[in-house]
Amino acid sequence: MQQIYVLTSSLALLALTTSAVQALDAAGYLNRGITYYGNREYEQAIADYNEAIRIEPGLALAYLGRGSVYESRREYDQAMADYNKAIRIDPKYAIAYNYRGNVYVSKGEYDRAIADYSMAIRIDPEYTDAYDNRGYIYQNKHEYDRAIADYNEAIRINPELVSAYFNRGLIYYNMGNYDLAIADYGNAIRIEPNHKSAYNNRGLAYFGKGEYDRAISDYDEAIRIDPSYTSAYINRANLNDIIGDIDKALIDYKNVILLDLNHEIAYINRALIYQNKNNYDLAITDCNNAIRIKPKHANSYFIRGGIYYDKTEYDRAAVDYSEAIRIDPKYALAYFNRGLAYLNKNEPRRSLTDFAEAVRLKPELEKNDNFLKARADAQAALTRSQEQRRRP
């Protein structure tokens, strides 16, 4: 959604109802308030808007301006009150509806936001920002056709609107339409050559197409623009891991962790590389850090359980899989892997119980050869155990 930084309405359009001297005074305070707002001097801006409103109580733009300050300070109830007042003064004030829609978004009231953006569009059918903002909400509601239609309209009105290209590109990417996504990110970059996120996302689209060299080139450019851009490092590392350039991947994960000691994904992904290299202690250390950062993330316990399993520490593996299941009771693969740990601990009955739950949650496991073999092995082990107990 487009951030509003500076009010651009023309003071020449204001309908001031007091004397000419008072109108000039109100306009003076209003203009200075706008300047203060643009400089992020919010207290001074509010003071000037207050004075403008005192002189001219029917000055809708002053309420709009003061509401923008409150919104910037995340004082949403006060912002809402000011936007409401602006709309009462001027029911055809499209900008006020758009701004109030933004507050509704911040408060999580998306249907009300859509209603306000729609009203702004009805009043002003060429209001680019309202289409762009409404498209953003539809996008977050996964109503992609409506979102694309709004972004299309915003681009028709303003072919240089970066946010519309960028967000439409994200929809196309999520739909698997990589060529259309690449085209939209390309337009965003054409308009704003230092748009790091557009390079990063275009890199992901190239990755989706299997064009790895182009993907890495875009990640490189994103990092050149912002050397602290961790998402691009993560994506480049992931791609280097896939193509077998493990040393480069490790360097990127190290850079991410140097930039952000609490970057869980970097620790987890690096742990997986260490696991594949049989560097189990380093892998466990990285998992421990990931769990420290997000102790409620089941996947971190699942991965650490797999490392313990590879180390043949089946008791510890079972404990970690159990924790993953406690956090996410529908984690089918955690049941399967815990079943494998139990099987290696010679506890076939518990193993079969876990395999049954795994396949209940994930029926496609019935077609997985590894699962079928493990279940057969557990059943055979249980049968042997029962036969041994029956022997005199």
TORKOL-4160 file (C-alpha; in steps of 0.2 Angstrom, whole numbers, padded with zeros to 4 digits, m for minus):
392
<pt num="1" X="0000" Y="0000" Z="0000"/>
<pt num="2" X="0007" Y="0017" Z="m0004"/>
<pt num="3" X="0013" Y="0027" Z="0010"/>
<pt num="4" X="0007" Y="0045" Z="0011"/>
<pt num="5" X="0020" Y="0057" Z="0016"/>
<pt num="6" X="0016" Y="0075" Z="0010"/>
<pt num="7" X="m0002" Y="0082" Z="0007"/>
<pt num="8" X="m0003" Y="0089" Z="m0010"/>
<pt num="9" X="m0021" Y="0096" Z="m0011"/>
<pt num="10" X="m0021" Y="0114" Z="m0018"/>
<pt num="11" X="m0025" Y="0128" Z="m0005"/>
<pt num="12" X="m0033" Y="0137" Z="m0019"/>
<pt num="13" X="m0048" Y="0125" Z="m0019"/>
<pt num="14" X="m0051" Y="0128" Z="0000"/>
<pt num="15" X="m0069" Y="0136" Z="0003"/>
<pt num="16" X="m0064" Y="0147" Z="0018"/>
<pt num="17" X="m0080" Y="0155" Z="0026"/>
<pt num="18" X="m0072" Y="0168" Z="0037"/>
<pt num="19" X="m0065" Y="0185" Z="0033"/>
<pt num="20" X="m0050" Y="0186" Z="0021"/>
<pt num="21" X="m0038" Y="0190" Z="0034"/>
<pt num="22" X="m0044" Y="0175" Z="0044"/>
<pt num="23" X="m0043" Y="0164" Z="0029"/>
<pt num="24" X="m0025" Y="0170" Z="0025"/>
<pt num="25" X="m0020" Y="0166" Z="0044"/>
<pt num="26" X="m0028" Y="0149" Z="0043"/>
<pt num="27" X="m0019" Y="0145" Z="0026"/>
<pt num="28" X="m0003" Y="0151" Z="0034"/>
<pt num="29" X="m0004" Y="0139" Z="0048"/>
<pt num="30" X="m0010" Y="0126" Z="0037"/>
<pt num="31" X="0005" Y="0128" Z="0025"/>
<pt num="32" X="0017" Y="0128" Z="0039"/>
<pt num="33" X="0009" Y="0113" Z="0047"/>
<pt num="34" X="0011" Y="0104" Z="0030"/>
<pt num="35" X="0029" Y="0109" Z="0030"/>
<pt num="36" X="0032" Y="0102" Z="0048"/>
<pt num="37" X="0023" Y="0086" Z="0044"/>
<pt num="38" X="0035" Y="0083" Z="0029"/>
<pt num="39" X="0049" Y="0086" Z="0040"/>
<pt num="40" X="0042" Y="0074" Z="0053"/>
<pt num="41" X="0041" Y="0088" Z="0066"/>
<pt num="42" X="0024" Y="0081" Z="0072"/>
<pt num="43" X="0021" Y="0091" Z="0088"/>
<pt num="44" X="0024" Y="0108" Z="0078"/>
<pt num="45" X="0013" Y="0101" Z="0064"/>
<pt num="46" X="m0001" Y="0097" Z="0076"/>
<pt num="47" X="0000" Y="0114" Z="0085"/>
<pt num="48" X="m0002" Y="0123" Z="0068"/>
<pt num="49" X="m0016" Y="0112" Z="0062"/>
<pt num="50" X="m0025" Y="0116" Z="0079"/>
<pt num="51" X="m0023" Y="0134" Z="0076"/>
<pt num="52" X="m0029" Y="0133" Z="0058"/>
<pt num="53" X="m0044" Y="0124" Z="0064"/>
<pt num="54" X="m0047" Y="0136" Z="0078"/>
<pt num="55" X="m0047" Y="0151" Z="0065"/>
<pt num="56" X="m0057" Y="0141" Z="0052"/>
<pt num="57" X="m0067" Y="0126" Z="0060"/>
<pt num="58" X="m0074" Y="0121" Z="0043"/>
<pt num="59" X="m0056" Y="0119" Z="0035"/>
<pt num="60" X="m0057" Y="0100" Z="0030"/>
<pt num="61" X="m0039" Y="0100" Z="0024"/>
<pt num="62" X="m0033" Y="0105" Z="0042"/>
<pt num="63" X="m0042" Y="0090" Z="0049"/>
<pt num="64" X="m0035" Y="0079" Z="0035"/>
<pt num="65" X="m0017" Y="0085" Z="0039"/>
<pt num="66" X="m0019" Y="0083" Z="0058"/>
<pt num="67" X="m0026" Y="0066" Z="0055"/>
<pt num="68" X="m0011" Y="0061" Z="0044"/>
<pt num="69" X="0001" Y="0066" Z="0059"/>
<pt num="70" X="m0009" Y="0056" Z="0071"/>
<pt num="71" X="m0009" Y="0041" Z="0058"/>
<pt num="72" X="0010" Y="0043" Z="0057"/>
<pt num="73" X="0012" Y="0042" Z="0076"/>
<pt num="74" X="0000" Y="0027" Z="0075"/>
<pt num="75" X="m0013" Y="0036" Z="0085"/>
<pt num="76" X="m0026" Y="0028" Z="0075"/>
<pt num="77" X="m0042" Y="0033" Z="0085"/>
<pt num="78" X="m0037" Y="0051" Z="0084"/>
<pt num="79" X="m0033" Y="0050" Z="0066"/>
<pt num="80" X="m0050" Y="0042" Z="0062"/>
<pt num="81" X="m0059" Y="0056" Z="0072"/>
<pt num="82" X="m0050" Y="0069" Z="0061"/>
<pt num="83" X="m0054" Y="0060" Z="0045"/>
<pt num="84" X="m0072" Y="0058" Z="0050"/>
<pt num="85" X="m0073" Y="0076" Z="0053"/>
<pt num="86" X="m0065" Y="0080" Z="0036"/>
<pt num="87" X="m0078" Y="0069" Z="0028"/>
<pt num="88" X="m0093" Y="0077" Z="0038"/>
<pt num="89" X="m0087" Y="0094" Z="0032"/>
<pt num="90" X="m0085" Y="0088" Z="0014"/>
<pt num="91" X="m0094" Y="0072" Z="0010"/>
<pt num="92" X="m0086" Y="0072" Z="m0007"/>
<pt num="93" X="m0068" Y="0072" Z="m0001"/>
<pt num="94" X="m0060" Y="0057" Z="m0010"/>
<pt num="95" X="m0043" Y="0059" Z="m0001"/>
<pt num="96" X="m0051" Y="0059" Z="0016"/>
<pt num="97" X="m0060" Y="0042" Z="0012"/>
<pt num="98" X="m0043" Y="0035" Z="0005"/>
<pt num="99" X="m0034" Y="0040" Z="0021"/>
<pt num="100" X="m0047" Y="0034" Z="0032"/>
<pt num="101" X="m0046" Y="0017" Z="0023"/>
<pt num="102" X="m0028" Y="0017" Z="0027"/>
<pt num="103" X="m0032" Y="0018" Z="0045"/>
<pt num="104" X="m0044" Y="0004" Z="0044"/>
<pt num="105" X="m0031" Y="m0006" Z="0036"/>
<pt num="106" X="m0019" Y="m0002" Z="0051"/>
<pt num="107" X="m0033" Y="m0008" Z="0063"/>
<pt num="108" X="m0036" Y="m0024" Z="0053"/>
<pt num="109" X="m0053" Y="m0019" Z="0047"/>
<pt num="110" X="m0051" Y="m0023" Z="0029"/>
<pt num="111" X="m0069" Y="m0023" Z="0023"/>
<pt num="112" X="m0071" Y="m0006" Z="0030"/>
<pt num="113" X="m0055" Y="m0001" Z="0021"/>
<pt num="114" X="m0062" Y="m0008" Z="0005"/>
<pt num="115" X="m0078" Y="0002" Z="0007"/>
<pt num="116" X="m0068" Y="0018" Z="0009"/>
<pt num="117" X="m0057" Y="0015" Z="m0005"/>
<pt num="118" X="m0072" Y="0011" Z="m0016"/>
<pt num="119" X="m0081" Y="0027" Z="m0011"/>
<pt num="120" X="m0065" Y="0037" Z="m0015"/>
<pt num="121" X="m0065" Y="0029" Z="m0032"/>
<pt num="122" X="m0084" Y="0033" Z="m0035"/>
<pt num="123" X="m0080" Y="0051" Z="m0031"/>
<pt num="124" X="m0065" Y="0052" Z="m0041"/>
<pt num="125" X="m0064" Y="0037" Z="m0054"/>
<pt num="126" X="m0046" Y="0043" Z="m0058"/>
<pt num="127" X="m0039" Y="0042" Z="m0041"/>
<pt num="128" X="m0024" Y="0031" Z="m0043"/>
<pt num="129" X="m0019" Y="0028" Z="m0025"/>
<pt num="130" X="m0037" Y="0022" Z="m0020"/>
<pt num="131" X="m0036" Y="0008" Z="m0034"/>
<pt num="132" X="m0018" Y="0004" Z="m0028"/>
<pt num="133" X="m0023" Y="0003" Z="m0010"/>
<pt num="134" X="m0039" Y="m0007" Z="m0013"/>
<pt num="135" X="m0029" Y="m0019" Z="m0024"/>
<pt num="136" X="m0017" Y="m0022" Z="m0010"/>
<pt num="137" X="m0031" Y="m0027" Z="0002"/>
<pt num="138" X="m0039" Y="m0038" Z="m0011"/>
<pt num="139" X="m0021" Y="m0046" Z="m0013"/>
<pt num="140" X="m0020" Y="m0049" Z="0005"/>
<pt num="141" X="m0037" Y="m0057" Z="0005"/>
<pt num="142" X="m0031" Y="m0068" Z="m0009"/>
<pt num="143" X="m0044" Y="m0061" Z="m0020"/>
<pt num="144" X="m0032" Y="m0060" Z="m0034"/>
<pt num="145" X="m0043" Y="m0057" Z="m0049"/>
<pt num="146" X="m0050" Y="m0041" Z="m0040"/>
<pt num="147" X="m0033" Y="m0036" Z="m0035"/>
<pt num="148" X="m0026" Y="m0038" Z="m0053"/>
<pt num="149" X="m0040" Y="m0028" Z="m0059"/>
<pt num="150" X="m0037" Y="m0013" Z="m0047"/>
<pt num="151" X="m0018" Y="m0013" Z="m0051"/>
<pt num="152" X="m0022" Y="m0013" Z="m0070"/>
<pt num="153" X="m0033" Y="0002" Z="m0067"/>
<pt num="154" X="m0020" Y="0011" Z="m0057"/>
<pt num="155" X="m0007" Y="0007" Z="m0070"/>
<pt num="156" X="m0018" Y="0013" Z="m0084"/>
<pt num="157" X="m0020" Y="0030" Z="m0075"/>
<pt num="158" X="m0002" Y="0031" Z="m0070"/>
<pt num="159" X="0010" Y="0020" Z="m0080"/>
<pt num="160" X="0024" Y="0025" Z="m0069"/>
<pt num="161" X="0016" Y="0018" Z="m0052"/>
<pt num="162" X="0030" Y="0007" Z="m0045"/>
<pt num="163" X="0019" Y="m0001" Z="m0031"/>
<pt num="164" X="0006" Y="m0007" Z="m0043"/>
<pt num="165" X="0019" Y="m0016" Z="m0054"/>
<pt num="166" X="0028" Y="m0023" Z="m0039"/>
<pt num="167" X="0012" Y="m0029" Z="m0031"/>
<pt num="168" X="0004" Y="m0036" Z="m0047"/>
<pt num="169" X="0021" Y="m0045" Z="m0050"/>
<pt num="170" X="0020" Y="m0053" Z="m0033"/>
<pt num="171" X="0002" Y="m0060" Z="m0037"/>
<pt num="172" X="0009" Y="m0067" Z="m0054"/>
<pt num="173" X="0023" Y="m0075" Z="m0045"/>
<pt num="174" X="0012" Y="m0083" Z="m0032"/>
<pt num="175" X="0001" Y="m0089" Z="m0046"/>
<pt num="176" X="0016" Y="m0097" Z="m0055"/>
<pt num="177" X="0015" Y="m0085" Z="m0069"/>
<pt num="178" X="0034" Y="m0081" Z="m0069"/>
<pt num="179" X="0035" Y="m0072" Z="m0086"/>
<pt num="180" X="0022" Y="m0060" Z="m0081"/>
<pt num="181" X="0030" Y="m0057" Z="m0064"/>
<pt num="182" X="0047" Y="m0054" Z="m0072"/>
<pt num="183" X="0039" Y="m0041" Z="m0084"/>
<pt num="184" X="0031" Y="m0032" Z="m0069"/>
<pt num="185" X="0047" Y="m0032" Z="m0059"/>
<pt num="186" X="0056" Y="m0026" Z="m0074"/>
<pt num="187" X="0044" Y="m0011" Z="m0075"/>
<pt num="188" X="0047" Y="m0007" Z="m0057"/>
<pt num="189" X="0065" Y="m0008" Z="m0059"/>
<pt num="190" X="0064" Y="0003" Z="m0075"/>
<pt num="191" X="0055" Y="0016" Z="m0065"/>
<pt num="192" X="0065" Y="0014" Z="m0049"/>
<pt num="193" X="0082" Y="0007" Z="m0054"/>
<pt num="194" X="0087" Y="0005" Z="m0036"/>
<pt num="195" X="0072" Y="m0005" Z="m0030"/>
<pt num="196" X="0081" Y="m0019" Z="m0021"/>
<pt num="197" X="0065" Y="m0029" Z="m0018"/>
<pt num="198" X="0060" Y="m0029" Z="m0036"/>
<pt num="199" X="0077" Y="m0036" Z="m0040"/>
<pt num="200" X="0076" Y="m0049" Z="m0026"/>
<pt num="201" X="0058" Y="m0054" Z="m0031"/>
<pt num="202" X="0063" Y="m0055" Z="m0050"/>
<pt num="203" X="0077" Y="m0066" Z="m0045"/>
<pt num="204" X="0064" Y="m0078" Z="m0036"/>
<pt num="205" X="0054" Y="m0078" Z="m0052"/>
<pt num="206" X="0070" Y="m0082" Z="m0063"/>
<pt num="207" X="0073" Y="m0096" Z="m0050"/>
<pt num="208" X="0055" Y="m0103" Z="m0052"/>
<pt num="209" X="0059" Y="m0104" Z="m0071"/>
<pt num="210" X="0076" Y="m0113" Z="m0068"/>
<pt num="211" X="0086" Y="m0098" Z="m0075"/>
<pt num="212" X="0098" Y="m0099" Z="m0061"/>
<pt num="213" X="0112" Y="m0087" Z="m0068"/>
<pt num="214" X="0099" Y="m0073" Z="m0070"/>
<pt num="215" X="0092" Y="m0076" Z="m0053"/>
<pt num="216" X="0109" Y="m0075" Z="m0045"/>
<pt num="217" X="0113" Y="m0059" Z="m0055"/>
<pt num="218" X="0097" Y="m0051" Z="m0048"/>
<pt num="219" X="0101" Y="m0056" Z="m0030"/>
<pt num="220" X="0119" Y="m0049" Z="m0033"/>
<pt num="221" X="0111" Y="m0032" Z="m0039"/>
<pt num="222" X="0099" Y="m0032" Z="m0024"/>
<pt num="223" X="0114" Y="m0034" Z="m0012"/>
<pt num="224" X="0124" Y="m0021" Z="m0021"/>
<pt num="225" X="0110" Y="m0008" Z="m0019"/>
<pt num="226" X="0109" Y="m0013" Z="0000"/>
<pt num="227" X="0123" Y="m0023" Z="0007"/>
<pt num="228" X="0113" Y="m0027" Z="0023"/>
<pt num="229" X="0098" Y="m0034" Z="0013"/>
<pt num="230" X="0097" Y="m0051" Z="0021"/>
<pt num="231" X="0083" Y="m0058" Z="0010"/>
<pt num="232" X="0094" Y="m0057" Z="m0005"/>
<pt num="233" X="0108" Y="m0066" Z="0004"/>
<pt num="234" X="0096" Y="m0080" Z="0010"/>
<pt num="235" X="0089" Y="m0082" Z="m0008"/>
<pt num="236" X="0106" Y="m0082" Z="m0016"/>
<pt num="237" X="0113" Y="m0094" Z="m0003"/>
<pt num="238" X="0098" Y="m0106" Z="m0005"/>
<pt num="239" X="0101" Y="m0106" Z="m0024"/>
<pt num="240" X="0120" Y="m0109" Z="m0022"/>
<pt num="241" X="0116" Y="m0123" Z="m0011"/>
<pt num="242" X="0104" Y="m0131" Z="m0024"/>
<pt num="243" X="0117" Y="m0129" Z="m0038"/>
<pt num="244" X="0131" Y="m0137" Z="m0027"/>
<pt num="245" X="0141" Y="m0121" Z="m0023"/>
<pt num="246" X="0141" Y="m0125" Z="m0004"/>
<pt num="247" X="0155" Y="m0113" Z="0001"/>
<pt num="248" X="0147" Y="m0098" Z="m0007"/>
<pt num="249" X="0131" Y="m0103" Z="0002"/>
<pt num="250" X="0139" Y="m0104" Z="0019"/>
<pt num="251" X="0147" Y="m0087" Z="0016"/>
<pt num="252" X="0130" Y="m0079" Z="0013"/>
<pt num="253" X="0122" Y="m0087" Z="0028"/>
<pt num="254" X="0137" Y="m0081" Z="0038"/>
<pt num="255" X="0134" Y="m0064" Z="0031"/>
<pt num="256" X="0116" Y="m0064" Z="0036"/>
<pt num="257" X="0120" Y="m0070" Z="0054"/>
<pt num="258" X="0133" Y="m0056" Z="0055"/>
<pt num="259" X="0120" Y="m0044" Z="0050"/>
<pt num="260" X="0106" Y="m0051" Z="0061"/>
<pt num="261" X="0111" Y="m0063" Z="0075"/>
<pt num="262" X="0093" Y="m0068" Z="0077"/>
<pt num="263" X="0089" Y="m0073" Z="0059"/>
<pt num="264" X="0081" Y="m0090" Z="0062"/>
<pt num="265" X="0081" Y="m0095" Z="0044"/>
<pt num="266" X="0099" Y="m0092" Z="0041"/>
<pt num="267" X="0103" Y="m0104" Z="0056"/>
<pt num="268" X="0091" Y="m0117" Z="0050"/>
<pt num="269" X="0097" Y="m0117" Z="0032"/>
<pt num="270" X="0115" Y="m0118" Z="0037"/>
<pt num="271" X="0111" Y="m0132" Z="0049"/>
<pt num="272" X="0105" Y="m0142" Z="0035"/>
<pt num="273" X="0121" Y="m0139" Z="0025"/>
<pt num="274" X="0131" Y="m0144" Z="0040"/>
<pt num="275" X="0120" Y="m0160" Z="0042"/>
<pt num="276" X="0123" Y="m0165" Z="0024"/>
<pt num="277" X="0142" Y="m0162" Z="0026"/>
<pt num="278" X="0141" Y="m0173" Z="0042"/>
<pt num="279" X="0146" Y="m0158" Z="0053"/>
<pt num="280" X="0133" Y="m0163" Z="0066"/>
<pt num="281" X="0139" Y="m0153" Z="0080"/>
<pt num="282" X="0139" Y="m0137" Z="0070"/>
<pt num="283" X="0122" Y="m0142" Z="0064"/>
<pt num="284" X="0115" Y="m0144" Z="0081"/>
<pt num="285" X="0123" Y="m0128" Z="0087"/>
<pt num="286" X="0114" Y="m0119" Z="0073"/>
<pt num="287" X="0097" Y="m0128" Z="0077"/>
<pt num="288" X="0100" Y="m0123" Z="0095"/>
<pt num="289" X="0101" Y="m0105" Z="0090"/>
<pt num="290" X="0086" Y="m0106" Z="0079"/>
<pt num="291" X="0076" Y="m0113" Z="0094"/>
<pt num="292" X="0082" Y="m0100" Z="0105"/>
<pt num="293" X="0076" Y="m0087" Z="0093"/>
<pt num="294" X="0059" Y="m0095" Z="0090"/>
<pt num="295" X="0056" Y="m0108" Z="0103"/>
<pt num="296" X="0038" Y="m0112" Z="0096"/>
<pt num="297" X="0044" Y="m0116" Z="0079"/>
<pt num="298" X="0041" Y="m0135" Z="0076"/>
<pt num="299" X="0052" Y="m0136" Z="0061"/>
<pt num="300" X="0068" Y="m0132" Z="0071"/>
<pt num="301" X="0065" Y="m0147" Z="0083"/>
<pt num="302" X="0060" Y="m0158" Z="0068"/>
<pt num="303" X="0077" Y="m0154" Z="0059"/>
<pt num="304" X="0087" Y="m0156" Z="0075"/>
<pt num="305" X="0078" Y="m0172" Z="0078"/>
<pt num="306" X="0084" Y="m0177" Z="0061"/>
<pt num="307" X="0102" Y="m0173" Z="0065"/>
<pt num="308" X="0102" Y="m0183" Z="0081"/>
<pt num="309" X="0094" Y="m0197" Z="0071"/>
<pt num="310" X="0109" Y="m0196" Z="0059"/>
<pt num="311" X="0120" Y="m0197" Z="0074"/>
<pt num="312" X="0111" Y="m0213" Z="0080"/>
<pt num="313" X="0106" Y="m0204" Z="0096"/>
<pt num="314" X="0088" Y="m0210" Z="0094"/>
<pt num="315" X="0082" Y="m0205" Z="0112"/>
<pt num="316" X="0086" Y="m0187" Z="0108"/>
<pt num="317" X="0079" Y="m0188" Z="0091"/>
<pt num="318" X="0062" Y="m0195" Z="0098"/>
<pt num="319" X="0062" Y="m0181" Z="0111"/>
<pt num="320" X="0064" Y="m0168" Z="0097"/>
<pt num="321" X="0051" Y="m0175" Z="0086"/>
<pt num="322" X="0039" Y="m0176" Z="0101"/>
<pt num="323" X="0042" Y="m0158" Z="0104"/>
<pt num="324" X="0038" Y="m0154" Z="0086"/>
<pt num="325" X="0022" Y="m0164" Z="0088"/>
<pt num="326" X="0017" Y="m0155" Z="0104"/>
<pt num="327" X="0019" Y="m0138" Z="0095"/>
<pt num="328" X="0010" Y="m0144" Z="0079"/>
<pt num="329" X="0000" Y="m0160" Z="0082"/>
<pt num="330" X="m0004" Y="m0161" Z="0063"/>
<pt num="331" X="0015" Y="m0163" Z="0059"/>
<pt num="332" X="0014" Y="m0179" Z="0049"/>
<pt num="333" X="0032" Y="m0181" Z="0045"/>
<pt num="334" X="0037" Y="m0179" Z="0063"/>
<pt num="335" X="0026" Y="m0194" Z="0068"/>
<pt num="336" X="0034" Y="m0204" Z="0054"/>
<pt num="337" X="0052" Y="m0199" Z="0059"/>
<pt num="338" X="0048" Y="m0202" Z="0078"/>
<pt num="339" X="0041" Y="m0219" Z="0072"/>
<pt num="340" X="0058" Y="m0222" Z="0064"/>
<pt num="341" X="0067" Y="m0217" Z="0080"/>
<pt num="342" X="0056" Y="m0229" Z="0090"/>
<pt num="343" X="0060" Y="m0243" Z="0077"/>
<pt num="344" X="0078" Y="m0241" Z="0080"/>
<pt num="345" X="0075" Y="m0241" Z="0098"/>
<pt num="346" X="0067" Y="m0258" Z="0096"/>
<pt num="347" X="0050" Y="m0251" Z="0101"/>
<pt num="348" X="0040" Y="m0257" Z="0086"/>
<pt num="349" X="0023" Y="m0255" Z="0094"/>
<pt num="350" X="0026" Y="m0237" Z="0097"/>
<pt num="351" X="0033" Y="m0236" Z="0080"/>
<pt num="352" X="0017" Y="m0243" Z="0072"/>
<pt num="353" X="0006" Y="m0231" Z="0082"/>
<pt num="354" X="0016" Y="m0216" Z="0075"/>
<pt num="355" X="0016" Y="m0223" Z="0057"/>
<pt num="356" X="m0003" Y="m0225" Z="0058"/>
<pt num="357" X="m0005" Y="m0207" Z="0064"/>
<pt num="358" X="0007" Y="m0201" Z="0050"/>
<pt num="359" X="m0003" Y="m0209" Z="0037"/>
<pt num="360" X="m0019" Y="m0203" Z="0044"/>
<pt num="361" X="m0013" Y="m0185" Z="0043"/>
<pt num="362" X="m0004" Y="m0188" Z="0026"/>
<pt num="363" X="m0013" Y="m0202" Z="0016"/>
<pt num="364" X="m0001" Y="m0200" Z="0002"/>
<pt num="365" X="0012" Y="m0209" Z="0012"/>
<pt num="366" X="0004" Y="m0225" Z="0007"/>
<pt num="367" X="0012" Y="m0222" Z="m0010"/>
<pt num="368" X="0029" Y="m0219" Z="m0002"/>
<pt num="369" X="0041" Y="m0233" Z="m0003"/>
<pt num="370" X="0052" Y="m0228" Z="0012"/>
<pt num="371" X="0036" Y="m0227" Z="0023"/>
<pt num="372" X="0029" Y="m0244" Z="0017"/>
<pt num="373" X="0046" Y="m0252" Z="0020"/>
<pt num="374" X="0048" Y="m0244" Z="0037"/>
<pt num="375" X="0030" Y="m0250" Z="0042"/>
<pt num="376" X="0033" Y="m0267" Z="0036"/>
<pt num="377" X="0049" Y="m0268" Z="0046"/>
<pt num="378" X="0040" Y="m0262" Z="0061"/>
<pt num="379" X="0027" Y="m0275" Z="0059"/>
<pt num="380" X="0040" Y="m0289" Z="0057"/>
<pt num="381" X="0049" Y="m0283" Z="0072"/>
<pt num="382" X="0033" Y="m0283" Z="0082"/>
<pt num="383" X="0029" Y="m0300" Z="0076"/>
<pt num="384" X="0046" Y="m0307" Z="0081"/>
<pt num="385" X="0044" Y="m0299" Z="0098"/>
<pt num="386" X="0027" Y="m0307" Z="0101"/>
<pt num="387" X="0034" Y="m0324" Z="0095"/>
<pt num="388" X="0048" Y="m0323" Z="0107"/>
<pt num="389" X="0037" Y="m0320" Z="0121"/>
<pt num="390" X="0026" Y="m0335" Z="0117"/>
<pt num="391" X="0041" Y="m0347" Z="0117"/>
<pt num="392" X="0042" Y="m0358" Z="0132"/>
